[in-house]
Amino acid sequence: MVEAYLNERGLELSQTKTRITSITESFDFLGQNVRKYNGKLIIKPSGKNKKTFLERVRGIIKTNKQARAGNLILRLNPVIRGWALYHRHVVSKVIFSKVNHAIFGSLWRWATRRHPHKSRRWVKEKYFGHFGERNWVFHGTATGPDGRPRSVRLFYASDVPIKRHIKVRGAANPYDPQWEAYFERRTDAKMMADFVGQHRLLRLWKEQRGLCPVCRQKITKETGWHSHHIQWRVNGGGDGMENRALLHPNCHRQVHHRKLEVVKSRAGKCVGEA
């Protein structure tokens, strides 16, 4: 069936990369392992992906034997954070803890080799401190953007919260106008989940002076809000800021039900029109 579908579009499966297997035996895809355990689907970081990640981390540590602890942390943090964010939507909590332990072991060896004549207590006090509720946190000092020294700490994979991916409804069709509001709500949730998305929402709110373009009343945390595509995506509208506006949830329903038009002026101000 897959081959027939692809053939109609001038495509074909790669025989060397295609394998048919039972989901109870598991398979790896895009760095994650997929398998059903007693009928329950579990997706988690694959063993090969975890091994490759730890090899990269250890490689950075080995190539920076003489680096300051702060500079080493600045090299490690983006790698650890990026890997953890990629796997945060699957079953990763236990693996994140194992990764933390493995990285700690590498950093402890890095620290003790730098000071072979110092005691373990001295090494611990110099490189591993107590921050918040966590002890043995690898820390150091690095030069900040302003040229002044600043304290930096190692980022731990387990600091990334697990966030389950919400499945798209089976009947949902992004090309059907009746599902436009549903996909806009999914976009809202996605924007609220990261810093960049939150910044864009705040920018939209300020552009509108905090007012809903339909009822001209304030948008607050209490009233709630929905993000609206001025030109619907089913009609070719994009996700850019110039095509977005914040509306009250009830106003948003009216816009879709009554097919109202929301116009955005050059100054960013929005006006609701019938």
C-alpha angles and dihedrals in degrees: 000000000000092000092050091050092051095044091060087059097044094256135118139190119259105242092206093054100038122090130167113214139157114263088228088065092050132226136212121240127173092345096312133102119229120198142143116233111197090336095313118115114230122185118187139152109291121245091240092052092049091048092050091049094050091047089055092049092048089048091056091049093048094048091051100052093137098036122114114259091245094053091048090052091052089055095046102043099068091049094049094042094048094049093047094047090052092055099037094101095060136056097294109131096101093042091049089056092049090050090051090053093048093049091047090054091052092048092047090054089047091053098044093048090055090056108032093162097050126090123251090247091056092050091048093051093047100047108015121057142167117262122173110317094338125090128195094037113168108233142163146155127275136173112265128217089268091056094251124120116257134183117252132186134202116263114235122215090222089062088075108089118228110248118188117225111240110227120236112248111262094236095045114119119189089204094055115090092216089065095048094098091047093056090045089057089051089052090051091054091048092050092050090053097068138043096242092053092049090050091053092050091051090049091052091049091052092046089056091044087240093295130128108238092220104050098015091228127131120277109220138160088263095053093042125210145232127211111235131199107224090206105036116242091232085063094049101274119152135224095245123125091251089063097046135087135171118236136175110262092246092046089050090055090050092051091055096038096046094031093236119179122233113204123198117208125215090260090058094254115139126218126190117224135179 
